[in-house]
């Protein structure tokens, strides 16, 4: 990378940091559990709006995986999300009624909180429909993974987002408050993915899966990105640039091996395609607060009323992290 590009990225990182500090003023602290955070705790950060049905299982899942403290921004929920989170003993909660879109889809708020509270902590930044699986996660929790990453001097851990779905049409895939979504969402696409390198940031750009083939079949280049870097050993000065798809400094994006080997990676199982998606899509179309004028939710809305389903005879039933590794969707790297 040339000196000019390096200089430009340093200034870009500085702009994002200053912007996040300014946008942090839009957040009001509602429930403070910060004194309970220990120096070795793994921290999770998320922005939510009207996600009450998902929260119980989400918190249970990540508590079992070793997350000790949760940091939520509630963006003006009306379904009881805020009240529920206030009652949780390990949740620090902020509220804002400001524009999600003008905060770069929540990234500015998250960057500000990470700067203020996450220095020298391993941090997870995920949506409440994203569930991290990683090598040996059936027998080892996140502390085992982060201890190994520390010992290996690795500061960031990459994942591929895997959209999970059922055999039934999306609108007929029911979800009950607090239940495990993967009792219904048992299938995924084992292939149908493309990958290219982003030269500016050095990250991989991955697209494909069922969202591309069903919702963006006519314009596959517009399908959502599936590459994410949700787990980072945070330091002041780090920033997310585009959701969790890319970070600065640039080196944090190199979660793959360019020299013929393999780095350890994981997957985020995506529990979006349940019957509750229809109401969510209608709400977000009205609000127009998501990327590209909520293009993704427009695509969902058009298909959901037609009995769309993602399952085909080529779909693969999920069996566990070992299966994802065999399929080349994640890797243990040198972690045994």
N, C-alpha and C positions, 0 to 999 in steps of 0.2 A: 504494500500500500504506500502510495507516494506521500510526501510531506504535506502537499496541499490538501489531500483527502483527510489525512490525520488531523490537520488544523481545523477543517470544516466540521468534522465529527466532534471535536472538543467543544467548539462553539455551539453546535446543536445540542450536545449534552447540557451545557450550561443554560441554554434557553429553556430546555425542558425542566431543569431543576428550578429555575426562577419562576416559571409558569406554575409548577406544582406548589410552590410556596404561596403564591398569590391565591391559587384556587383552594388551598387548604382553609382559607378564611371563610369559605362557604359552608364548612362543616361545623355542626354544633355537637359537642360531646353530651351524650344522653346517659350512658352508663359507663362508669370508669372502673375497670378491673386491672389497671396497669400495675398496681403494687403487687399483684400476684404473679407477675411474669418473672421467671428466673433466668439466669444468664445462659443456661443450656436448653431452654425451651424452644421448640419448633413453633413458629407462628404462622397462622393462616389469615389471609386478607381477601375480602370479597365485597363487591357492591351488589346490593339486592333491591328489588322492588316487587312486591306482591308475590313472594315465594314461600308463604307460610306452609303449604302442604309438603314441601321438599325438605324443610329445615331439620326436622327431627332425625330423619335417617342420615342426612348429610353430616350433622354434628356427631352422631353415633359412629359413623364410618371413620371419620378422621380422628376422633378421640381414640378409637381402637388402634389406629395406625400410629399414634404417638404425638399428635398435635396437642399442645398444652394450652394454647391461648388463641382465641379467635378475635379478629378485628373486622367488624362489619360497618359499611356505610349503607344506611337505609335511605333510598331516594324516594321519600314521600309515599311509602306504602299505605294502602287503604284496607288491607285484608287481615290485619292482626300480626303481620311480620314483626313490626317494631315492638309490640307488647311481648311477643314470644321471646325475642332475642334479649330484651331487658331482663328477663327472669333467669337467664342462663348464667351460672356462676363463673364460667370461663370466657365470657364474651364481653369485649369492650365495644361499645356501640356509638356511632355518630349518626346524625340525621342531616339531610339537606333537601331542600325543595328546589334547588337550582338545576339548571339544564345539564342532563347527562351528556348530551351531544356537545355542548360548549366546554365540558370538562374532558374533551377528547374521549368520549364514551367511557368515562370513569377513570381513565388512566392517570389524569392529573391528580385526582383525589388519592388514588392508591400510591402514586409516587410520593406525595406529600406525607402520607402516614408511614410509608416505609422509611423515608428519611428521618422522621421524628422518632420512630419506635423500634426499628428493626436492625440497627447497626450491630454487626457481628452475630446475628442470628441466622439460622437456616429458615427461609420463608417460603411458604406456598401461596401463590396467587391463583385462585381458581374461581369459576362460577359454581353456583350451587347444583348444577346438573353435570358436573365434571368430577370423576372419581379416579384418582391416581392408582395405577397398578405398576409394579416395578419388580425386578428380579427378586425372587424369594419372598415376596410379600405375603405368602401364605404361612410362612414360618418366622419371618423377621419383620420388625416394624420400621418406621422411618428413621428412628435413631440408629439402627444398624446401618442403614443406607448412608445417612449423613456422616456417621463416624468413618465409614470406608471412604467416602468422598473427601473428607478432611485429610485422612491419611494419605490419599492419593493426590492431594493438592488440586482437586477439582472443585470449581466454584459454582458451576451451574449444571443442571440436569435436564436434558431434552426429552420431549415426548411427542408422540403422534396422537391426535384426537381420533378416536374410533367411534363412529356413530353406531349405537346399538338400537335394535328394533325387534318387533315381534312378527309372528306370522300373519297377524291380523291387520286390517286397516288401522291407521294411526288413531282415528276417532273412536275405534272400538277396542283400544288398548287401555283399559282402565287403570287409574292410579288412586290408591287409598293413602290418605295422610299418614306419613311416617313409615310406610312400607318400603321394602327393598325393591327398587325399580327393576332390578335385573332378574327378578322372578318372572317378569313379563317380557323384558327386553333381552332375549336370549341369543340373538343373531347379529352378525356383522358381515361386512364385505372383507374377504381375505385378500383380495387383489384390487385392481381398478384404482391404483394410486399413481400420481406423477410427482416428480421431484425435480426442482432446479435450485441453483444457488443464487442468492441475492448478492450481487457483487459489492453493493454499497455497505451493507451491514455484516456480510459474511454468513448469514443464516441460511438454512434450507427453507424453501417454499414448497409445501406439500399440498396437493389438492386431490380430489377424487372421492371415492366412497359413494354411499347411497344418496347423499345430498346432491352431488354433481349429476349422477345418472338419472335421478327422478325430478329434481326441482330446477336444475340448470342444464338439462339435456341439450337445449338449443344454443346455449352460451356457456360452455364448460369453463371458459377462462374466467367467468364471473363467480364461480363456485367459491364458498368460504375456504380460507386457509386452514389447514389441519395441523400445522407445525406450531408447537408451543414450548416455552421454557418456563414452567411454573415454579420450579424449585431452585432457589439461588441462595448462596451464602452472602447475605446482604452487607453492603458497606455504604456509608454516606458518599454520595456522588454517583452512585449507580442510578439509572433510570430505565424504566420501560418506555419504548418508543411507540410501538403499535400493539395494543393489547399486550399479551404475553408472547407475541410472535417474535419480537426482537428487543434487544437491550443495547445500552451503551454503558461502559466501554464495549467496543466491538468484539473483543475477545470472548465475552460471555456467551456470544452466539455460536461459538464453535463447539457444539455439543456432539460432533461427529469427528471421525478420524480421517484426515486427508491422505494418510500414508499407507493405506491398505489394511489397517487393523480395524477394530471396532471399539467404540466407547460404550459404556453402559448407558442405556436409555430405557424409558418406560413408555406407557400409554396412558391417556386419559379416556376412560370409558364415558361416553356421552349419553346421558339419559334424557334426551330432549323429546323423543318421539312417543309421547303418551297423549291420552285424550285431552289433558289440560293444555296442550299446545294451541288448540284452536282459539280459546279465549285469550291466551297470551298474544297470539298473532294479531287478533282484532284490536287489542289494547295498544300494541306497539305501532300498528298502522295508523291509529288515531293520533298517537303522541308524536310520531316521526322523530324519535330521539336516537335511532340506531344508524349505523354506518350506511352510506350511500342511499340516503332517504328511505331507510328500512327496506331495502331491496330484498333481503333474505326473507323477511316476514311477508312481503308481498307475494313472493313465490310460494310460501307455505299456504297463505290464504287462498290462493287460486287453486291449489291442488287438494286441500283438505276437504272441501265440499264435494269432491268427486269420489270419495272413498279410496283415496290413494293409500297404497301400502308399499313398504320398502322391500319386503321379502320377495325373493325369487328362488327358483330351484338351485341356483348357484350360491345361495347364502350359506354361511358357515355358523354352526352353533358354537357358542363360546364355552371353552373348557377350562381356561385358566391362563396364567402368565406364561407357562411353558409353551403352550400352543402358540401364543403371540410371538414368542421367540423363534419357534420352528418356522413360522410363516415369514420371518424377517421384519416384523413390525416393531420389535424391540430387541434389546440385546443385554446380556449379562456382562459383556466386555470381559475384563479380567477379574471381576468380582466372583468369587467362588463361595 
